[in-house]
């Protein structure tokens, strides 16, 4: 099952580019991906995540010594280690989520292609 889908039409059939979660448990994932709108910014995040994945940097080194990366407007926080991505909810409306880091990287690559 897909966790998110990329859409190019809004509710009123207007042209948009957005990420939509397929289930409420994936909201933070969709917000995380969707907050990066430009291919260059998306590539920066891909590079950051890959540097952690391939063990060339720790999360703190890659993220300028910040423990977390904010998701959306105080919806939650993101951090990762070599294997796992952690989406941590700041509000009761969202759910914590753990998933393989490589899956997040792959989704970011798909998002970059979609936004290009």
C-alpha positions as CSV (number, residue, x, y, z in Angstrom):
1,X,0.0,0.0,0.0
2,X,1.3,3.5,-0.9
3,X,1.7,5.8,2.1
4,X,1.4,9.0,0.0
5,X,0.4,10.0,-3.5
6,X,1.4,12.9,-5.5
7,X,-1.5,14.9,-7.0
8,X,-1.6,17.6,-9.6
9,X,-5.3,18.6,-9.4
10,X,-7.0,20.2,-6.4
11,X,-10.6,19.7,-5.2
12,X,-11.9,22.2,-7.7
13,X,-9.8,20.7,-10.5
14,X,-7.2,23.5,-10.3
15,X,-3.6,22.8,-11.2
16,X,-1.6,22.2,-8.0
17,X,1.3,20.0,-7.0
18,X,0.9,18.4,-3.6
19,X,1.5,15.3,-1.5
20,X,-1.6,13.6,0.0
21,X,-1.4,10.9,2.7
22,X,-3.3,7.7,2.0
23,X,-4.1,7.2,5.7
24,X,-4.1,9.6,8.7
25,X,-1.1,7.7,10.1
26,X,1.0,9.1,7.2
27,X,0.1,12.7,7.6
28,X,3.5,13.7,9.1
29,X,5.2,11.9,6.2
30,X,3.2,13.8,3.6
31,X,3.8,17.1,5.4
32,X,7.5,16.4,5.6
33,X,7.8,15.6,1.9
34,X,5.5,18.4,0.8
35,X,7.3,21.2,2.6
36,X,10.1,21.0,0.1
37,X,8.8,22.6,-3.1
38,X,11.8,23.2,-5.3
39,X,14.0,20.6,-7.0
40,X,17.2,22.1,-5.5
41,X,15.7,22.1,-2.0
42,X,14.5,18.5,-2.4
43,X,17.9,17.4,-3.6
44,X,19.5,19.1,-0.5
45,X,17.3,16.9,1.7
46,X,18.0,13.8,-0.3
47,X,21.7,14.5,0.0
48,X,21.4,15.1,3.8
49,X,19.4,11.8,4.3
50,X,21.8,9.9,2.1
51,X,24.8,11.1,4.1
52,X,23.2,9.6,7.2
53,X,22.2,6.5,5.3
54,X,25.7,5.8,4.0
55,X,27.2,6.6,7.4
56,X,29.3,9.5,6.2
57,X,27.6,11.8,8.8
58,X,25.5,11.4,11.9
59,X,22.1,13.0,12.0
60,X,23.5,15.8,14.2
61,X,26.4,16.4,11.8
62,X,24.1,16.4,8.8
63,X,21.5,18.7,10.4
64,X,23.8,21.4,11.7
65,X,23.8,20.0,15.3
66,X,20.0,20.3,15.6
67,X,18.3,17.3,17.2
68,X,15.2,17.5,15.0
69,X,13.9,19.0,11.8
70,X,10.5,20.7,12.1
71,X,7.7,19.3,10.0
72,X,5.1,21.8,8.8
73,X,3.9,24.5,11.2
74,X,4.7,22.8,14.5
75,X,3.0,19.6,13.4
76,X,5.9,17.4,14.4
77,X,9.6,16.8,14.1
78,X,11.8,14.5,12.0
79,X,15.0,12.8,12.8
80,X,16.7,9.7,11.5
81,X,19.6,7.3,12.0
82,X,21.3,5.1,9.5
83,X,18.3,2.7,9.1
84,X,15.2,4.4,10.4
85,X,13.3,7.7,9.9
86,X,11.3,9.0,12.9
87,X,8.3,11.3,12.5
88,X,7.4,12.6,16.0
89,X,4.0,14.2,16.5
90,X,3.7,17.5,18.3
91,X,-0.1,17.4,18.4
92,X,-2.6,14.8,19.2
93,X,-4.1,15.1,15.7
94,X,-1.0,13.4,14.3
95,X,0.6,10.0,14.9
96,X,4.2,9.1,15.4
97,X,5.6,7.1,12.6
98,X,8.8,5.1,12.1
99,X,9.8,3.8,8.7
100,X,12.9,2.7,6.8
101,X,15.1,5.7,5.9
102,X,15.7,4.3,2.4
103,X,11.9,4.5,1.8
104,X,11.9,8.2,2.7
105,X,14.8,8.8,0.4
106,X,13.1,7.0,-2.4
107,X,9.9,9.0,-1.9
108,X,11.9,12.2,-1.9
109,X,13.4,11.2,-5.2
110,X,10.0,10.5,-6.7
111,X,8.8,13.9,-5.3
112,X,11.7,15.7,-7.0
113,X,10.8,14.1,-10.4
114,X,7.2,15.0,-9.9
115,X,8.1,18.6,-9.0
116,X,10.5,19.0,-11.9
